[in-house]
Amino acid sequence: MSSSSGVVEAVESWPVYLVWFIHHNSYYNLRFHELEALADLCGNVSKESLYAVEEDMKATPTHPPTALVESPWVYVRLPNDEVAEAIAERAVLVKAILSVWGTGKTIPETIEDVNKHMPREKRRQIITDELSFKYKLFAFGRKFTSRERQELMDSFGCLWDGDEKVDIENAKTVLWLISEYEHTSGPGGAGNKKASKVKRHFCAREVAAGRYEDKQEPYFARYELTCRPVLGPTSLDNELAFIMANLAKIERGKIVYDCFVGTGGLALTASHFGAFVMGSDIDIRVLRGHRVAYANEGKSPLLDAVPGDSGPKDISIFRNFLCYGLARPEIIHADMAAPFWRKDAKADGFVDVILTDPPYGIRAGTKRVGAKTEHVIADRTTYVPQKVRYETNEVMDDLLQRAVDILVDNGMLVYLLPIELSQLFTPEELDVMEKSQEMAGDNPAEKTRKRKRKQEAAARGKVAASTRVILRDETVMMSSKPGGES
């Protein structure tokens, strides 16, 4: 038997799990990328091994799945429950990871499937008169009425002997009863729950709970912009920052570099995971907080209560790190367009991850050192270099070149790429998208006015703020070292 066939057999022996994603309004299309990165980080599971499930278990039309699929579920293989728990604990876009006991298009089919894969003997090992459980119900595509909820729980009563212990508050096992509905076309529309039909049912044990489950705040909630003592005009959205850190597979001991550090939002995220963080920026005002960063008035007590800090209560980017008890990053005042790292012909790079949000002229200007005129003025100690516009294509070229110069082999480059909606969609497609949003809104007239304004802006070549979100699966947000191994 070859080694490759042995690996395949080992993967096929892994248990199958159902990953349930949060239907995030902004970053839903990044859910599979984050899952694949965390599977590799937490369990050394490749993309091929992750999705190596039987044909009838493929929960999406395309497998491996893509962001173009709207389904919130995907079946995966993982080595054990511990890896599943580690993924759910760190992920931003995972609601829960489940072990499916049974599934079917009807309740009787689902119960029959449960008895096939989890017979009474196996169920009694998990749920007894001493090992408590509770139900959780969820309908995807509509809402359950109180009567429907009770009827659904009663339908699964045939699985139990009657002596099982139920504990609503501190159950040892959580069983999910999930019904997925698909909307039919015709009178009533998508908003009429009577116009929907059942696509499938799930009966599944909760292996690991993700964000906001049981009304518990996720670990990254304490870093929300409203909770930070010091803010800046270009501070990156907190959830997006943690998603990018997960894509980069940041962990303790890695060297992370943000070449457009700004007010330190991404650096704060990397420091949370125990990385050694470096950053650089051309604007010294941003680094020192002079007339750029500002104190969050609601969190002003934190500014005056930093343990072990007797210095002045300034509002530089270091203040957030001190208030959260994180290691301060090493900051360099430098121009990204001018290489400043010493190069060694024998060196293979020293940075594990470049994690950055490049400027592209929407909320902050893009500048690099350069002369606007031909005449030369002799350097003085008080000389401030002139700056010229830094075009987006130049920013990207320099970023990729820095990655080649300083990243280790198989290092990660994760950055946000500006795109224009007009480059991805035709005017007709944009019109359909806007109209579909109007159908879900309460004020069609206002939605129509907004749609016309956006179309006019697109025609003028302006980039909407929402284009910071990756809209298509084909858009590359994460890449290995350019020119290196993937």
N, C-alpha and C positions, 0 to 999 in steps of 0.2 A: 504493500500500500504506500503510495507516495505521500510526502509531507503535506501537499496541498489538499489531498482528499481527506487526510487526517484532520486538518484544520476545519474543513467543511463539516465533517461529522461532529467535531467538537461544538461548532456553532449551532448546528441543528439540535444538539442536546440542551441548549440554553432554553429557559422558559420564555414564553411569549407574553408581552405586555401590551396594553392599549394606552397610548399617550393621548391625553386630553388637553387641548390647547385653550388658553384664554383667547377670546375673540376680541383682540385689541384693536381699537379704532385706527391707530396710526401705524403699528409695527407688526401687524398680523402676518404679513408676507415674509417676515424673517424667522418664523417659528421653526421651520425645518433646518435652516442654517444653524440656529442656536442649539437645537437638539443634537445635531450631528457633531458639533464642536464639543459639547459637554459630554457626549457619549465617549468620544475619544479621550477627553481630559480625565473623566472620572472612572472609566472602565477600560480604556485602551481598546475601544470598539470601533472598527472601521465602518465606513458608510455601507459597504457591501454586506458586512456581517449584521449591521443594525437592521436592515430591511430584508433579511433572508428569511421570509415567512412563506407559508404555503399559499397557493393561489387563491383559495377561498377565504384567506384572512386579509387579503389586500383591501384595506378600507378606502382606498382612493382609486380613481380610474387609471392613473399613471403610477407606476412603481419602478424606481423610487419616486416618491411624491414630489411635486413642484408647488411653488407658491401660487400658481394659477388655479389650483384646486381649492375650493371653499370649505371642504370638510374639516371639522375640528378634531378629527381622530386619525390616528395612524397606528398600525400594529408594528411592533419592533421586537427584536430579540436582545436580551441583556443577560450577562452572566448570572446575576442573582438580585435579590431584593435590595441589598446594600448599595449596589450601583444605581438602581432606580431611585432610591432615597437621596443619594448624593446629587443626582441630576435634578430632581424636583426641588431640592433645597436651594439650589443655586440659580435655577432657570427663572427668567422673567416672564416668559410666555407660556409656561406649563401650568395648567390648573391642577392636574393630578395624573398619577400613573396607576393604572388598574390592572388587576389580573382577572381576565374575563372567565366567568364560570359557564356562561351560556349566552347565545344570541339567536335571534330568529325574527321573522317578519310578523309573527303573532305571539301572544303570551304563551299559549300551549306549546308552540315550537321552541320558545325560549326555555320553558321549564323542562321540556324533554332534553334539550341540549345540556342543561345544567346537570340533570341526572346521568347523562352520558359521560361528561367530563369531570364532574364533581359528585360522585355517588355519596350516599348517606355516610359511609365509613370515613370518607375524606372530610366531609362537612363536620362530622362530630369531633374531628381532631382540632378544628378551629373554633367552633361554636358549640358550647355545652351549657349545663346549668351553672358552671363556674366561670367560663369564658364568655363574657357578654358581647353583644353586638347591637347594632342599630341600622335602620334603613336611612338612606338619603335618596331623594327622588329628583329627577331633572328631566325636563322636556326641551329638546332642541328644535326650534322652529315655531313654538307656541307655548302657552302656559297651561299647567294642570289646574283644574278646579279642585276644590276640597273633596268633592265626591269622587273624582277620578283618582286622586291620590290615595284615598282610602280603599277604593276598589282594586287599585294596582297592588297595594301591599297585601290585601286579602287574597289576591290571585296566587301569590307566592307562598301562602301559608301551608300548602301541601308539602313543602320541602322540609318542614320541621316536625319534631316529635311532640312539641308542646311544653317541654321542660327547659327550653333554652332561656337564658337570662338576657333581658333587654335593659340597656343602660343608655339613656339619651345623652348624658353629660360626659361620661368617661368610658365609652365602649372600647373594648379591646379590638374589635373588628367592625369596620364600616362597610356595609353592602350598598352599592349604588344600583338603583333601578332607573335606567335611562331609556327614554323613548325619543327617537329621532324622526322628525316629520319632514315631509317634502311638500311644497305648495303646488297645487294644481292650477292650471290656467283656466280662465273663465270668470263668470260673475263672482263677485266677492273679493277678488284680488288677493294679494299676499297678506293683507292685513286682517282678513277674515279667517278666524281659526277653524270655522266649519269647512272651509275650502281646502284644508290640509289633510293629508293621509299619512299613515304610519309607514316609514321606510324600514325601520328595524328597531328591535329592543335589545338592551344589554342588561345582564345581571352580572355584576363584577365586584370583586373585593378591592378596596382601596389599599394599595401598597405604599404609596407616598403621596402626600398632599403638597401642592405647590402654593403659589401666592394667594393670599387673602382667603384661604380655606379656613372654615370655622371662625371667620371674622378676625383672624390674627394678621397683623401687619407683616409684610415680608421684610427681610433684612435690609433691603435698600430703601425702605420708606423713610428712615431717619435722615437720609441724604437728600430728600426732596428740596427743591429750590426754596420753598417757603420756610424750610427748617434751617437753612444755612445762615450762619452769622454774617457772612460777606458774600455779596453777589456782584455780578458784572453784566454789562449789556449783552454779551454774547455767550453767557453761561449755557452750556448744552443741556438739553432735557435729561433729567436724571435716569429715567428708564432706558432711554436710548444709549446713554453712556454705559450702563451695566450690560446691555445687550452686546455692545461693541466689545466690552471686556471679555464677555463669554465667548464671542466669536474668535477673539485673539487667544483664548485658552490661557489667560493670565493666572498664575499661581505664585505661591511664596517662593522667593529666591530669584525670580526672573528679572531681567533688566528691561525696563519699559521706558521708551523715549517718546515724548510728545513734542514734535518740532514746531507746533503752533500752539503753545501751551495756554496762552491767553490768561484767563482767570483761574485755570487749574481744575476745571470740572472733570476731565478725563483722567488727569493725574490723581485726583482724589479717589476716583473709582479704582484705579490700579493699586493705589496705596492700601485700600481696604482689603485687597486680596493678598497683601504681604509682599508685593513686588518692590524692587528698588527702582525708584522713579526719577527720571531726568526730564527736563523741559527747556525749551528755548523760545524766545519771541523777540521780534524786532522793536516792539513798542515798550520802552522802559516805563512808561506811565502805567501800563497794564500790570507789569510785574511788581511795581511799587504801590499800585493802587491810587496813584495821584490823579484825581479828577476822573477816574474811570470806574474802579470798583467802589462800592458803597455799602455801608452797614445796613443790615436788615433790622429795621427798628423793632420788629416783633421779637427778635432774638438778641437784643442788646445785652441782657444779663449774661449771655454766654461770652460776650466780648470782654467782660470784666472778671471772668472767673475761669481763667486758663491755668490749670495746675502747672507749677514749675516754671512759670513765665513771669519775669519781673520787668520786662521791657515795656516800652510805650505801647499803648493800646491802638496800634495802627490798623489799617484795614487792607493790608497787602494780601496777596493770595495765600500766604502762609497761615493766616489767621484761621481759616477753616480746618486746616490740618491739626493745628494746636487744639482747637476746640473739640475735635472728634478724637483726639488722642492718637493720631496717625503720624507716621514718620514723614518729616518734611522732605519735599523733593529737592533735588539739586537743579538750580535754575541758571541758565546762561542767557545773557543779553547778546543776541546774534541775529544775523541776516541769513535766512534759509537759502537765498540765492547765491551766497558766497560760502563755499565749503570751509569749515573751520575745524573739522576733526583731522588730526594728524593721520596720514595714510601710511600704512606699512605694506609693502608688496607681498609679504609673506602672511599677513594677517587675514583671517577668514571672517572677520566681523566680531563684534562684541555685544551687540544689542539683540535681545531675544524677540522683542515686539516693538514695532512702531505703531502707536495708537494716537490718532490725531484727527482733528476737525479743521481742514484747511480753510483759510478765508477765501471767499469768492465774491466779495463786494456787495452782500445783501444787508447785513447788519453792521459790518465793519469793513473799512476800506482795505484794499490789498496794496501794500507798499513794499518796495525793496530799495536798497541803497543805490543811488544813481544820480547823475548830474543832468539837470534840465537844460543847462546852457553849456557852451563850449569853453568858456573862460575858466581858468583855474585860480583858486585862492590858496595861498600857502597854509598848510595845516597849523592850527594853534591848539593850545590845551583846552580852549573853550569852544573849539570847532564842533558843530553839529552837522553830520553828513546830510546832504540832500537826499530826498527820497522821490522815486518815480512810481508810476502805476505798475503793479505786478499782475500781469494778465493770467487768467485762470489756466490756460494751457501751459504757461511757463511754470506756474505753481505745481501742476501735476508732473511735468517733466522733471523738475528739480526734486520733487518728493520721491519719485521712482529711482532717480539716480542716487539719492541719499540712502535709499533702501538697499541698493546694490552695494554701496560702499561700506555700510556699518552693520547690516543684519547678518547674523550667523546663518549657517546652512539650515534650511527648513524653518527659518524665522518667519514671523507673521507680520504682515502689513495690513492694518485695518484703518480705513478712513472713509469719510463721507464724500460722495461724489455729486456735484450739482448737475442736475438734468433739467431740461425744459419739457413740459407736458406736450408741447407741439412737436417735439422730436419723437415721442412715443405713440401719440394718438393722432388720428385725423380729426378735423373739426367736427365731422359727423359723430365720431366715437365720443368726443368730449361732450357733445350735445346730449347723447344718450346717457352718459354718466351723470350729468347734471340733472337731467329730467328724472332719473331714477332716485336721486337724492331728494328732489322736490316731492315725489310721491310719499316719501317717508316723513316729510316736514309738516309743520302746522300752518305755514304762511307761504303758499305757492307764489304769490306775487313778489314777495321779498326774495325768495329763492331765484325767481326768474331774473330780477334785477341784478343779483349777485352773479348769475351765470353770464349775463351779457357783459358785465364789467370784467370778468375773468377772460372771456373770449377776446375782448378788446385788448386786454393786457398781453395775452398770448400773441396776438397779431403784431404787437409792437416789440415782440422779442423779449419781454420781461419774464423773469423767473419767479414763480410763486413760491412763498415760503414752504408750502407743502411739498415741493419737489425735493426737499431734503430727505424725504422718506423714499426707500427703494420700492418702486412700484411694480417692477417685473422681476421674475425669478432670474431672467437672463442677465440682469444688471449685476456686475461683480462688485461686491462690497468687501470681500475678504480674499486675499491672495497670498501665496507663498512668496519667498524671496524672488524677485525678478531674475530670470536667468538661472535659477537654482532648481533643486529638485522640488517637486510638488508633493 
